[in-house]
Amino acid sequence: ASLKPIFRDNQVVEVIGSCVDITERKCIEEALRKSEENYRLIAENALDLIRVVDTEGRIKYASPSHQAILGVSPESLLGQPCFSLINPSEQEKARIQFREMVTSKKKLQKEFLYSAPNGSTLLFDVNGMPVLGETGDVEKVVVVARDITERRRTENLLRNSDKLSVIGELAAGIAHEIRNPLTALKGFIQFLHHKEENTQYLDVMLSEVERINAITSELLLLAKPQALDFKKHRLSALLHSVITLLEPQATLTNVQFQVRLEDEMLEIVCEEKQLKQVFINIIKNGIEAMPTGGLIMIEAKIMNQTDVLIRFIDQGQGISDELIPKLGEPFYSTKEKGTGLGLMVSYKIIKEHRGSISFHSVLNRGTTVDILLPLSAF
């Protein structure tokens, strides 16, 4: 509303008033305000990483989820290139695809590896959506990235379980075919060993026969259905018995153990011998990854009151990101004389315990193996 006085002889004789109905405009403004609040509420509480970047790729807005997921404060990202979060090996590819998206004005959907400050690498499904201005040109880009690391790991585990069933059938036949002539060979070598001539060659032959025998044993373990005896066992007792078994080997290479258990009395339902075999495989890998010595940390804590997380951390040579998905595949190993069957057997055992096993590694810093097992009975 507005009022306009009318003067006559320097005196107000009348006032002209005018009113404009702005009800609709106020309703639109209120609707816009609420819409903006809703969008901000979504962005501030989303589990996805949400960023608004300019056409040069500089970050103008970053959601709080960056702190929770990557450990990076949103404020520190403002003005930074959005590519700085991506693993260095993929940054140039991301720059090229970003420029193509801005030029074509079409949305982009790709998977990229992101690097967190703590050294971990996560896989993200990234969607870039160009926002057009009144002139039809791209003014900014909204980037939404979703962490799919665990989903991809689960998919890989499912694929591996299919492989396991096929390989198990093959393994049984192969192991039996190898073991029969192997028994005869071993017997003749031991017989010849009693003679003093060329004993050094016989030692090598006997050692290699023993190695083949160990491989066939692992193949049979992989293939043959085991009579499982699930009972309650104290986790601390299982771990300490395995450490006692491996301490002589660890001492030879100056490897030490540090055990931190949230609850020394914690009991889990498991097949004792098989779970010990998993612990032996993982700890032996850690020892062999540190030929000049180091520390293996073993931790255990309860998760969500339903599971226990058992974590093994070594200070070894580490494994590159592209090789981690291959761990557990038959006859793939990062060790010179490894067969890969030890980890494959471990995957099988953990699956039978309704658990999961995952690897995180940084080159030249070490590897972390996480085993998640249910506390409840089967």
Summary of the structure (lengths in Angstrom):
residues: 378
radius of gyration: 32.0
end to end distance: 75.8
largest distance: 140.9
contacts: 1039
relative contact order: 0.07
helix: 46%
strand: 28%
